[in-house]
């Protein structure tokens, strides 16, 4: 397998609005990130992925971009951005930005022109269709609820928006749109940016005929109707050939609808498209037919099966994977995939052990290195995320009381991951002296950087140790992977090996003590999440152990 820096990197994702507020207006900003670069470097991070900081009306917190070449005033100036980039590079780290080009903001100049008339030169920058039977062209639903079509009175046609009404989808069939995107990418690469995380990139190619939804299961509609369109690989290959391949950068495509069937088509080494993708098979595992706010139980066996099948698939074509359990769009990983009660500290370290010992590039979302957990706001008005607010509206439209469904939001809402970073036990967790843009998680006095810096056994220091362990052992990056006892419903165990080393990772994903026997001898315990760990395999609740296998 070809070796490269982005395969060996550990990525740290920053949601700038919630990271650190330098000017005390309640909103995190770029100078605030600069203040924390030494902290990020101290974790052992190689790459920072920065969520959008471009000019935006903030209908979807920056994922609705009105100017791709300017910085949002709330976050700072272009001079601040340049200082951030220099600060990152000076510390030997790299910066990856978000590229959001499935859609723009409806306040972008292109759309302002596009809606003026049917013969405007920018009309075909977006997807406009006449209505049908007095309503929208199709019955498509948007990701955040409601119709995916919005009517515009000026030209008496509908435009497509797979997300909010203020995020009209760009028309990639138009070569001018593709050239505009290439120009934007060049602009940031020429500034020195080291790569892009490409937002919902699997959706950019639309099918030529717009038919009604093929399934009441939204996940199926995404995979078979919205994503993986007929020209997607043509568009990505062209982008790679004309721009991406000219720079030493990394690309990761966010891939709703990308399944095992399509995975290698995007990232196979011989495909010349993207370096890796975020697939969502494990992130949709606990979502019922009604989507995110219809949570259902899942088993560890199902969870393991997804990682096993993806690893097998990617290794077939020398493709590369992304290992992640949380980001700005999902609940906190310790609350969702582990335990945020009395075992939170052990469980957070267990998830770190998994993230940093799998084959693929690991992504750490801000605050996960502290074991930050979900928040349960008492009232609907405490929430800020448009997806959650639309859920409340849909409940009210059905005559239901949102208060009766708050448990679904507490479990699955995106704002779980968007509460401000916990820097200290002081007012507002040291994030800002002003009232933050969204309420704090009230557990910050117990979970914060300042306290964890002082404890050698903290989650924070375990992350540092585990990241260093990965760097010291390239076997954990490039080595082979094999899962053991796949039908075990409490233990996730796997081997990682190459010509130099062989490791055994054993993770107890349960509140119970489990006596595990992998029938492997010569085990030497190297990394563990209980301070009094022993070399045996009587695994305590949420215990994690990594052994070297000595022949």
C-alpha positions as CSV (number, residue, x, y, z in Angstrom):
1,X,0.0,0.0,0.0
2,X,1.2,3.5,-0.9
3,X,2.4,5.4,2.1
4,X,1.5,9.1,2.5
5,X,1.1,11.8,5.1
6,X,-2.7,11.9,5.2
7,X,-2.9,8.1,5.9
8,X,-0.6,8.6,8.9
9,X,-2.3,11.8,10.2
10,X,-4.7,12.2,13.1
11,X,-7.3,14.8,12.3
12,X,-8.9,17.2,14.8
13,X,-12.2,18.8,13.8
14,X,-13.1,22.3,15.0
15,X,-16.6,23.8,15.0
16,X,-15.4,27.4,15.2
17,X,-18.6,28.9,16.6
18,X,-18.2,26.7,19.7
19,X,-14.5,26.4,20.1
20,X,-13.1,29.6,21.7
21,X,-14.3,33.2,21.8
22,X,-11.5,35.7,21.8
23,X,-13.6,39.0,21.7
24,X,-16.3,38.0,24.2
25,X,-19.3,38.3,21.9
26,X,-20.5,34.8,22.7
27,X,-19.4,33.3,19.4
28,X,-16.2,31.4,18.8
29,X,-13.8,32.9,16.3
30,X,-10.6,32.4,14.3
31,X,-8.4,34.4,16.8
32,X,-9.9,32.1,19.5
33,X,-8.6,29.1,17.6
34,X,-5.2,30.7,17.2
35,X,-5.0,31.0,21.0
36,X,-5.5,27.3,21.3
37,X,-3.0,26.0,18.7
38,X,-0.4,25.0,21.2
39,X,-3.1,22.9,23.0
40,X,-4.1,21.2,19.7
41,X,-0.4,20.6,18.9
42,X,0.1,19.1,22.4
43,X,-2.5,16.4,21.6
44,X,-0.3,15.1,18.7
45,X,-2.6,16.3,16.0
46,X,-1.4,16.5,12.4
47,X,-4.3,18.0,10.6
48,X,-7.0,20.5,11.7
49,X,-10.3,20.3,9.8
50,X,-12.1,23.6,10.1
51,X,-15.8,23.7,9.6
52,X,-17.0,26.6,7.3
53,X,-15.7,30.1,8.1
54,X,-16.8,31.7,4.9
55,X,-19.3,34.5,4.6
56,X,-22.8,33.2,5.3
57,X,-26.2,34.3,6.6
58,X,-26.0,31.3,8.9
59,X,-29.2,29.6,8.1
60,X,-27.3,26.3,8.6
61,X,-24.4,27.6,10.7
62,X,-22.1,28.4,7.8
63,X,-23.0,25.6,5.5
64,X,-25.0,28.1,3.4
65,X,-22.2,30.1,1.8
66,X,-22.8,33.6,0.3
67,X,-19.2,34.3,-0.6
68,X,-16.6,31.5,-1.0
69,X,-13.6,33.9,-1.0
70,X,-14.4,35.9,2.2
71,X,-14.5,35.2,5.9
72,X,-17.6,35.6,8.0
73,X,-17.4,38.8,10.1
74,X,-18.4,36.9,13.3
75,X,-15.3,34.8,12.9
76,X,-12.8,37.5,12.0
77,X,-11.1,38.7,8.9
78,X,-9.0,37.3,6.1
79,X,-5.9,38.6,7.9
80,X,-7.0,36.5,10.9
81,X,-7.4,33.5,8.6
82,X,-3.9,34.0,7.2
83,X,-2.5,34.2,10.7
84,X,-4.3,31.0,11.6
85,X,-2.9,29.2,8.6
86,X,0.6,30.4,9.4
87,X,0.3,29.4,13.0
88,X,-0.8,25.9,12.0
89,X,2.0,25.5,9.5
90,X,4.6,26.9,11.9
91,X,3.7,24.1,14.4
92,X,4.1,21.4,11.7
93,X,0.4,20.8,11.3
94,X,-1.9,21.2,8.3
95,X,-5.3,22.8,7.6
96,X,-8.2,21.2,5.8
97,X,-11.2,23.4,5.1
98,X,-14.8,22.5,4.3
99,X,-15.8,22.7,0.6
100,X,-19.6,23.2,0.4
101,X,-20.6,23.1,-3.3
102,X,-23.6,20.9,-3.6
103,X,-25.4,24.1,-2.7
104,X,-24.8,27.7,-2.0
105,X,-26.7,30.3,0.1
106,X,-29.7,31.9,-1.6
107,X,-27.9,35.2,-0.8
108,X,-25.0,34.3,-3.1
109,X,-24.7,36.6,-6.0
110,X,-25.2,33.7,-8.4
111,X,-28.6,32.9,-6.9
112,X,-29.6,36.5,-6.7
113,X,-29.1,36.7,-10.4
114,X,-30.5,33.2,-11.2
115,X,-33.9,34.0,-9.8
116,X,-34.3,37.3,-11.7
117,X,-35.5,35.7,-15.0
118,X,-35.5,32.5,-17.0
119,X,-33.0,33.9,-19.5
120,X,-30.6,35.3,-16.9
121,X,-27.0,34.1,-17.6
122,X,-26.9,32.6,-14.1
123,X,-30.3,30.8,-14.4
124,X,-28.7,27.4,-15.1
125,X,-26.3,27.7,-12.1
126,X,-29.2,26.2,-10.1
127,X,-31.9,23.6,-10.7
128,X,-35.3,25.2,-11.7
129,X,-38.4,23.2,-12.7
130,X,-42.0,24.1,-13.4
131,X,-44.6,22.8,-10.9
132,X,-46.8,19.8,-11.4
133,X,-50.6,19.7,-10.8
134,X,-50.5,22.9,-8.8
135,X,-47.6,21.8,-6.6
136,X,-43.9,21.0,-6.6
137,X,-42.3,19.1,-9.5
138,X,-41.9,16.0,-7.3
139,X,-42.7,14.9,-3.7
140,X,-39.0,14.9,-2.7
141,X,-38.3,15.6,1.0
142,X,-35.4,17.8,2.2
143,X,-32.9,16.3,4.6
144,X,-34.1,18.7,7.3
145,X,-37.8,18.0,6.6
146,X,-40.5,19.5,4.4
147,X,-40.4,19.7,0.6
148,X,-37.1,19.8,-1.2
149,X,-38.6,22.4,-3.7
150,X,-39.3,26.1,-3.1
151,X,-41.5,28.2,-5.2
152,X,-40.3,31.6,-6.5
153,X,-43.0,34.0,-7.7
154,X,-40.8,36.0,-10.0
155,X,-40.4,33.3,-12.6
156,X,-43.2,31.0,-11.3
157,X,-40.9,28.0,-11.0
158,X,-39.5,25.9,-8.2
159,X,-35.8,25.5,-7.3
160,X,-34.4,22.4,-5.7
161,X,-32.9,22.6,-2.2
162,X,-32.0,19.2,-0.6
163,X,-31.3,21.0,2.6
164,X,-32.9,24.3,3.8
165,X,-34.8,26.8,1.5
166,X,-31.8,29.1,1.9
167,X,-29.5,26.4,0.4
168,X,-30.4,26.1,-3.3
169,X,-28.7,23.1,-5.0
170,X,-26.1,24.1,-7.6
171,X,-26.5,22.6,-11.1
172,X,-23.3,20.6,-11.8
173,X,-24.6,19.8,-15.3
174,X,-23.5,23.3,-16.2
175,X,-19.8,23.4,-17.0
176,X,-19.6,27.0,-15.8
177,X,-20.5,25.8,-12.3
178,X,-17.8,23.2,-12.3
179,X,-15.2,25.8,-13.4
180,X,-16.4,28.2,-10.7
181,X,-15.8,25.4,-8.1
182,X,-12.3,24.6,-9.5
183,X,-11.5,28.3,-9.3
184,X,-12.6,28.4,-5.6
185,X,-10.5,25.3,-4.8
186,X,-7.4,26.8,-6.6
187,X,-7.9,30.1,-4.6
188,X,-7.6,28.3,-1.3
189,X,-4.9,25.9,-2.3
190,X,-2.8,28.8,-3.6
191,X,-3.2,30.4,-0.2
192,X,-1.6,27.3,1.3
193,X,-4.6,25.3,2.5
194,X,-3.8,21.6,2.7
195,X,-7.0,19.9,1.6
196,X,-10.8,19.9,1.7
197,X,-13.5,17.9,3.5
198,X,-16.2,18.0,0.7
199,X,-19.7,18.5,2.2
200,X,-22.3,16.0,0.8
201,X,-20.2,15.6,-2.3
202,X,-22.1,12.4,-3.2
203,X,-25.2,14.4,-4.0
204,X,-23.7,16.8,-6.7
205,X,-24.8,14.7,-9.7
206,X,-28.5,14.7,-10.2
207,X,-30.4,12.1,-12.3
208,X,-31.7,13.5,-15.6
209,X,-35.4,12.6,-14.9
210,X,-37.0,13.8,-11.6
211,X,-39.4,11.2,-10.4
212,X,-41.3,10.9,-7.1
213,X,-39.6,9.3,-4.0
214,X,-39.0,5.6,-4.5
215,X,-39.2,4.7,-0.8
216,X,-40.8,5.8,2.4
217,X,-37.4,5.0,4.1
218,X,-35.4,8.2,3.7
219,X,-32.1,6.5,3.9
220,X,-33.0,4.4,0.9
221,X,-34.1,7.5,-1.0
222,X,-30.8,9.1,-0.3
223,X,-28.8,6.1,-1.5
224,X,-30.8,5.4,-4.6
225,X,-32.2,8.7,-5.7
226,X,-30.3,11.7,-4.3
227,X,-26.7,10.3,-4.2
228,X,-24.4,8.5,-6.6
229,X,-25.8,10.2,-9.7
230,X,-24.8,9.1,-13.2
231,X,-22.0,11.7,-13.6
232,X,-20.6,11.8,-10.1
233,X,-17.4,10.1,-11.0
234,X,-16.9,12.1,-14.2
235,X,-17.2,15.3,-12.1
236,X,-14.8,14.1,-9.4
237,X,-12.2,12.7,-11.9
238,X,-12.3,16.0,-13.8
239,X,-11.9,18.0,-10.5
240,X,-8.9,15.7,-9.6
241,X,-7.3,16.0,-13.0
242,X,-7.7,19.7,-13.3
243,X,-7.0,20.9,-9.8
244,X,-6.6,18.4,-6.9
245,X,-3.7,16.4,-8.5
246,X,-1.7,19.6,-9.0
247,X,-1.2,20.0,-5.2
248,X,0.0,17.9,-2.3
249,X,-3.3,17.9,-0.4
250,X,-5.8,15.5,1.1
251,X,-9.5,15.1,0.3
252,X,-12.3,13.5,2.2
253,X,-15.8,13.4,0.8
254,X,-18.8,13.4,3.0
255,X,-20.9,10.6,1.5
256,X,-24.5,10.3,2.5
257,X,-25.8,7.4,0.3
258,X,-22.4,5.9,-0.3
259,X,-22.6,2.2,0.6
260,X,-20.3,-0.7,0.2
261,X,-21.5,-1.1,-3.3
262,X,-20.1,2.3,-4.3
263,X,-17.3,2.8,-1.7
264,X,-14.3,1.9,-3.8
265,X,-15.6,3.9,-6.8
266,X,-14.8,7.0,-4.9
267,X,-11.5,6.1,-3.2
268,X,-9.9,3.2,-5.0
269,X,-6.2,4.0,-5.5
270,X,-6.5,3.7,-9.3
271,X,-9.7,5.9,-9.5
272,X,-8.0,9.3,-9.1
273,X,-11.0,10.8,-7.4
274,X,-10.9,11.3,-3.6
275,X,-8.5,10.1,-1.0
276,X,-11.2,8.9,1.4
277,X,-14.9,9.3,2.2
278,X,-17.1,9.5,5.3
279,X,-19.7,6.8,4.9
280,X,-22.6,6.7,7.3
281,X,-23.4,3.0,7.7
282,X,-22.5,3.0,11.4
283,X,-23.9,6.5,11.9
284,X,-27.4,5.5,10.6
285,X,-27.3,2.2,12.6
286,X,-29.6,3.4,15.3
287,X,-32.0,5.4,13.1
288,X,-35.4,3.9,12.4
289,X,-37.6,4.3,9.3
290,X,-38.5,7.8,10.5
291,X,-34.8,8.9,10.4
292,X,-32.7,10.6,13.0
293,X,-35.4,11.4,15.5
294,X,-36.8,7.8,15.4
295,X,-34.0,6.1,17.3
296,X,-33.9,2.2,17.5
297,X,-31.7,-0.2,19.3
298,X,-28.7,-1.9,17.6
299,X,-26.3,-4.6,18.6
300,X,-22.5,-4.6,18.9
301,X,-22.5,-7.4,16.4
302,X,-24.1,-5.1,13.8
303,X,-21.7,-2.3,14.7
304,X,-18.6,-4.6,14.2
305,X,-20.0,-6.0,11.0
306,X,-20.0,-2.6,9.4
307,X,-16.4,-1.8,10.3
308,X,-15.3,-5.3,9.2
309,X,-17.1,-5.2,5.8
310,X,-15.8,-1.7,5.0
311,X,-12.2,-2.6,5.9
312,X,-12.4,-5.7,3.7
313,X,-13.9,-3.7,0.8
314,X,-11.4,-0.9,0.9
315,X,-8.4,-3.2,1.2
316,X,-9.5,-5.0,-2.0
317,X,-8.8,-1.9,-4.0
318,X,-6.1,-0.2,-1.9
319,X,-8.8,2.3,-0.9
320,X,-8.4,4.2,2.3
321,X,-11.0,4.8,5.1
322,X,-12.0,7.4,7.6
323,X,-12.4,6.3,11.2
324,X,-14.9,8.5,13.1
325,X,-17.6,8.1,15.6
326,X,-18.9,11.6,15.9
327,X,-18.8,15.1,14.4
328,X,-20.8,18.3,14.3
329,X,-23.8,16.5,12.7
330,X,-24.3,13.7,15.3
331,X,-24.6,13.2,19.1
332,X,-21.6,13.0,21.3
333,X,-19.9,9.7,20.7
334,X,-19.5,8.6,24.3
335,X,-23.3,9.1,24.8
336,X,-24.2,7.4,21.6
337,X,-21.8,4.4,21.2
338,X,-20.6,3.9,24.8
339,X,-21.8,5.1,28.2
340,X,-21.9,8.6,29.7
341,X,-23.0,7.6,33.2
342,X,-20.7,6.2,35.9
343,X,-18.4,4.6,33.3
344,X,-18.1,7.7,31.1
345,X,-14.3,8.1,31.7
346,X,-13.5,4.5,31.0
347,X,-15.9,4.4,28.0
348,X,-14.4,7.6,26.5
349,X,-10.9,6.0,26.7
350,X,-12.2,2.8,25.2
351,X,-13.6,4.7,22.1
352,X,-10.2,6.5,21.8
353,X,-8.5,3.1,21.9
354,X,-10.7,2.0,19.0
355,X,-10.5,5.2,16.9
356,X,-6.7,5.2,17.1
357,X,-6.0,1.5,16.5
358,X,-8.1,0.9,13.4
359,X,-6.9,1.0,9.8
360,X,-7.9,4.3,8.3
361,X,-7.4,8.0,9.1
362,X,-8.8,8.8,12.6
363,X,-10.9,11.9,13.2
364,X,-11.3,13.4,16.6
365,X,-14.1,15.9,17.1
366,X,-13.5,18.8,19.5
367,X,-14.3,17.9,23.1
368,X,-14.3,14.2,22.5
369,X,-10.7,14.2,23.9
370,X,-12.4,15.3,27.2
371,X,-15.3,12.8,27.0
372,X,-17.8,15.6,26.5
373,X,-21.3,14.2,26.5
374,X,-24.8,14.9,25.2
375,X,-26.8,17.7,26.7
376,X,-30.5,17.6,27.6
377,X,-32.0,21.1,27.3
378,X,-35.3,21.4,29.0
379,X,-37.1,23.5,26.4
380,X,-37.4,23.5,22.6
381,X,-36.5,27.2,22.5
382,X,-33.0,26.3,23.9
383,X,-32.2,24.6,20.7
384,X,-30.5,26.4,17.7
385,X,-30.0,23.7,15.0
386,X,-32.3,24.1,12.0
387,X,-32.8,20.3,11.8
388,X,-34.1,20.1,15.3
389,X,-36.2,23.2,15.0
390,X,-37.8,21.7,11.8
391,X,-38.5,18.5,13.8
392,X,-40.4,20.5,16.4
393,X,-42.4,22.3,13.6
394,X,-43.3,18.9,12.0
395,X,-44.5,17.6,15.4
396,X,-46.7,20.7,15.9
397,X,-48.1,20.3,12.3
398,X,-49.1,16.8,13.2
399,X,-50.9,18.1,16.4
400,X,-48.2,16.7,18.7
401,X,-46.5,18.4,21.6
402,X,-42.7,18.7,21.1
403,X,-42.3,18.4,24.9
404,X,-43.4,14.8,24.6
405,X,-40.6,14.1,22.1
406,X,-37.7,15.9,23.7
407,X,-36.1,12.5,24.6
408,X,-35.5,12.0,20.9
409,X,-33.7,15.3,20.6
410,X,-31.7,14.7,23.8
411,X,-30.5,11.4,22.3
412,X,-30.0,12.4,18.6
413,X,-30.0,16.2,18.1
414,X,-27.0,17.9,16.4
415,X,-26.8,20.5,19.2
416,X,-25.4,17.8,21.5
417,X,-22.1,18.3,19.7
418,X,-22.4,22.0,19.3
419,X,-22.4,23.3,22.9
420,X,-19.2,25.3,23.6
421,X,-15.9,23.6,24.3
422,X,-15.1,23.2,28.0
423,X,-11.8,24.9,28.8
424,X,-12.2,25.3,32.5
425,X,-14.6,25.2,35.4
426,X,-15.0,29.0,35.4
427,X,-18.0,30.9,34.1
428,X,-19.1,29.6,30.7
429,X,-16.3,27.0,30.9
430,X,-13.8,29.6,29.9
431,X,-15.3,29.7,26.4
432,X,-16.5,33.3,26.6
433,X,-17.1,36.0,29.2
434,X,-20.4,36.8,27.3
435,X,-23.4,34.6,27.2
436,X,-22.6,31.9,24.6
437,X,-24.6,31.7,21.3
438,X,-26.0,28.4,22.6
439,X,-26.3,27.3,26.2
440,X,-23.5,25.4,27.9
441,X,-23.7,21.8,28.8
442,X,-24.1,22.2,32.6
443,X,-21.6,19.4,33.4
444,X,-18.6,21.6,32.4
445,X,-17.4,22.0,36.0
446,X,-16.7,18.2,36.0
447,X,-15.5,17.9,32.4
448,X,-12.9,20.4,31.3
449,X,-9.4,20.9,29.9
450,X,-8.0,22.6,33.0
451,X,-8.9,19.8,35.3
452,X,-7.8,17.1,32.9
453,X,-4.4,18.7,32.3
454,X,-3.7,18.2,36.0
455,X,-4.5,14.5,36.1
456,X,-2.1,12.0,34.5
457,X,-5.0,9.5,34.2
458,X,-7.5,11.9,32.5
459,X,-9.2,11.2,29.2
460,X,-7.3,14.1,27.7
461,X,-3.9,12.6,28.7
462,X,-5.1,9.1,27.5
463,X,-5.7,10.7,24.0
464,X,-2.2,12.1,24.0
465,X,-0.8,8.7,25.0
466,X,-2.9,6.8,22.4
467,X,-2.1,9.2,19.6
468,X,1.6,8.9,20.3
469,X,1.3,5.1,20.5
470,X,-0.2,5.1,17.0
471,X,2.6,7.3,15.7
472,X,5.2,5.1,17.3
473,X,3.7,2.0,15.7
474,X,3.0,2.3,12.0
475,X,1.5,-1.2,12.2
476,X,-1.6,0.5,13.5
477,X,-1.7,2.6,10.4
478,X,-0.8,0.3,7.6
479,X,-1.0,-3.2,9.1
480,X,-3.6,-5.8,8.3
481,X,-6.8,-6.0,10.3
482,X,-8.8,-9.0,11.4
483,X,-11.8,-9.0,13.8
484,X,-12.1,-11.9,16.2
485,X,-15.2,-13.7,17.5
486,X,-17.5,-11.5,15.4
487,X,-20.6,-12.9,17.0
488,X,-19.6,-11.8,20.5
489,X,-22.2,-9.3,21.7
490,X,-20.0,-7.5,24.3
491,X,-16.4,-7.7,23.1
492,X,-14.9,-6.0,20.0
493,X,-11.5,-7.6,19.5
494,X,-9.2,-7.4,16.6
495,X,-5.6,-8.1,15.5
496,X,-3.4,-5.6,13.7
497,X,-0.2,-6.9,12.2
498,X,2.6,-6.5,9.6
499,X,6.2,-7.8,9.2
500,X,7.4,-5.9,12.3
501,X,4.7,-6.1,14.9
502,X,1.4,-7.8,15.9
503,X,-1.1,-6.3,18.3
504,X,-4.3,-7.5,19.9
505,X,-7.0,-4.9,20.7
506,X,-9.7,-6.0,23.2
507,X,-12.6,-3.7,24.0
508,X,-15.5,-4.5,26.3
509,X,-18.5,-2.6,25.0
510,X,-20.7,-3.3,28.1
511,X,-21.5,-2.6,31.7
512,X,-20.6,-6.2,32.6
513,X,-17.5,-8.1,33.4
514,X,-16.6,-10.5,30.5
515,X,-14.1,-13.4,30.5
516,X,-12.7,-13.3,27.0
517,X,-10.6,-16.0,25.5
518,X,-9.1,-15.3,22.0
519,X,-6.9,-18.4,22.2
520,X,-3.8,-16.3,21.6
521,X,-0.6,-16.7,23.7
522,X,2.4,-14.5,24.3
523,X,0.4,-11.4,25.2
524,X,2.3,-8.3,26.5
525,X,0.0,-5.5,27.8
526,X,1.0,-2.1,26.5
527,X,-2.0,0.3,26.6
528,X,-5.1,0.1,29.0
529,X,-7.8,2.4,30.3
530,X,-7.9,1.1,34.0
531,X,-5.0,2.3,36.1
532,X,-4.8,-1.1,37.8
533,X,-5.0,-3.2,34.6
534,X,-3.8,-6.8,34.6
535,X,-2.4,-8.9,31.8
536,X,-5.4,-11.3,31.9
537,X,-8.5,-11.1,29.7
538,X,-11.1,-10.9,32.4
539,X,-12.5,-7.6,31.1
540,X,-14.2,-5.2,33.4
541,X,-17.0,-2.9,32.2
542,X,-15.8,-0.7,29.4
543,X,-12.3,-1.9,29.8
544,X,-9.9,-1.5,26.9
545,X,-6.5,-3.3,26.5
546,X,-4.0,-3.3,23.7
547,X,-1.4,-6.1,23.7
548,X,1.7,-6.9,21.7
549,X,1.6,-10.5,20.6
550,X,5.1,-12.0,21.1
551,X,5.6,-15.3,19.2
